[in-house]
């Protein structure tokens, strides 16, 4: 499956799930991410490099969908991570690789949001999953978001 289409698919699924949900929109996001990843990764060899890229694209699409649905990004990022952490034991893939790829995909929202929003996401995910805030900060730096003051992101924790 084309990675661009995977992100687009996830984005549209998230927007639709949120729109159709009369309950917790973040639960709808979580279910959508889980179902998309489960389908995408089904039967895929864990050594395939497309595993990491696909997980990143699903996370990126979910975060873009949250933004389009006008939902708060920090609880949305947590919902995306929860979907992956709950799905990971059912898969033959390395759970650490899946979680790191998810955080890296979440960091892609940097192109569409403010530094303050990134700091809030970093703080929220680090609070929920210790250590993920640092992975998030590093992903931002690796993608060229060098103008993010490290102290600012760290202070949000």
C-alpha positions in Angstrom: 0.0 0.0 0.0 1.3 3.4 -0.9 2.4 5.2 2.3 0.8 8.5 1.2 -2.5 6.8 0.7 -2.1 5.1 4.1 -1.8 8.5 5.8 -4.7 9.9 3.7 -6.8 6.9 4.5 -6.2 7.2 8.2 -6.9 11.0 8.2 -10.2 10.4 6.5 -11.1 7.6 8.8 -10.4 9.6 11.9 -12.4 12.6 10.7 -15.3 10.4 9.8 -15.1 8.4 13.1 -15.1 11.6 15.1 -18.0 13.1 13.1 -20.0 9.9 13.4 -19.3 9.4 17.1 -21.8 10.5 19.6 -19.6 9.4 22.5 -15.9 9.9 23.2 -14.2 11.1 20.0 -10.8 10.0 21.2 -12.1 6.4 21.7 -13.2 6.6 18.0 -9.7 7.8 17.0 -8.1 5.0 19.0 -10.4 2.3 17.4 -9.7 3.7 13.9 -5.9 3.7 14.4 -6.1 0.2 15.8 -8.2 -1.2 13.0 -6.1 0.5 10.3 -2.8 -0.8 11.8 -4.1 -4.3 12.4 -5.2 -4.5 8.8 -2.0 -3.0 7.4 0.4 -5.1 9.5 -1.6 -8.4 9.0 0.8 -11.0 7.6 3.6 -8.5 7.2 7.1 -9.8 8.0 8.4 -8.0 11.0 11.8 -7.4 9.2 10.1 -5.5 6.5 11.2 -1.8 6.6 7.7 -0.8 5.5 6.4 -1.7 9.0 8.0 1.3 10.6 7.1 3.6 7.8 3.5 2.4 7.7 3.1 2.9 11.5 4.5 6.4 11.1 2.1 7.2 8.3 -0.9 5.9 10.3 0.1 8.1 13.2 0.7 11.1 11.0 -2.7 10.6 9.3 -4.5 10.3 12.7 -2.9 13.5 14.0 -3.9 15.4 10.8 -7.4 14.0 11.2 -7.5 15.3 14.8 -6.5 18.7 13.6 -9.1 18.7 10.9 -11.8 17.6 13.3 -10.8 20.4 15.6 -9.9 18.1 18.5 -7.2 18.7 21.1 -3.9 17.2 20.0 -2.5 16.0 23.3 -5.3 13.6 24.2 -5.4 12.6 20.5 -1.7 11.7 20.6 -2.3 9.7 23.7 -5.2 7.8 22.0 -3.0 7.0 19.0 -0.3 5.7 21.4 -2.8 3.7 23.3 -4.1 2.1 20.1 -0.6 0.9 19.3 0.4 -0.2 22.8 -2.8 -2.2 23.1 -2.4 -3.8 19.6 1.3 -4.5 19.9 1.0 -7.7 22.0 -1.2 -9.2 19.3 1.4 -8.7 16.6 4.7 -10.4 15.9 6.4 -7.0 15.6 8.8 -5.4 18.1 6.6 -3.3 20.4 9.4 -0.8 21.0 9.8 -0.2 17.2 6.0 0.2 16.9 5.9 2.8 19.7 8.9 4.7 18.5 7.5 4.8 14.9 4.2 6.0 16.3 5.9 8.9 18.2 7.8 9.8 15.1 4.6 9.9 13.1 2.9 12.0 15.8 5.9 14.4 15.5 5.0 15.0 11.9 2.2 17.3 13.1 5.0 19.9 13.6 4.4 21.2 10.1 0.8 22.1 10.9 0.8 23.4 14.5 2.5 25.8 16.9 5.5 25.3 19.1 3.2 25.6 22.1 1.0 22.8 20.8 4.1 20.6 20.3 5.2 21.3 23.9 1.7 20.3 25.2 1.8 17.0 23.1 5.3 16.3 24.4 4.2 16.8 28.0 1.1 14.7 27.7 2.7 11.7 26.0 5.6 11.8 28.4 3.2 11.8 31.3 1.3 8.9 30.0 4.3 6.9 28.6 7.5 7.8 30.4 10.3 8.4 28.0 8.2 9.1 25.0 8.6 12.9 25.5 12.3 12.6 24.8 11.7 10.4 21.7 9.2 13.0 20.5 11.7 15.9 21.1 14.4 13.9 19.2 12.0 13.2 16.4 11.3 16.9 16.1 15.0 17.7 16.0 15.7 15.0 13.5 13.1 16.4 11.2 14.7 19.8 11.2 12.6 21.5 13.8 15.7 23.0 15.3 14.0 26.2 16.4 12.1 24.2 19.1 13.9 25.2 22.3 14.8 22.0 24.1 14.3 23.7 27.5 10.8 24.8 26.5 9.8 21.3 25.5 11.4 19.9 28.6 9.9 22.5 30.9 6.4 21.5 29.7 6.9 18.1 31.3 
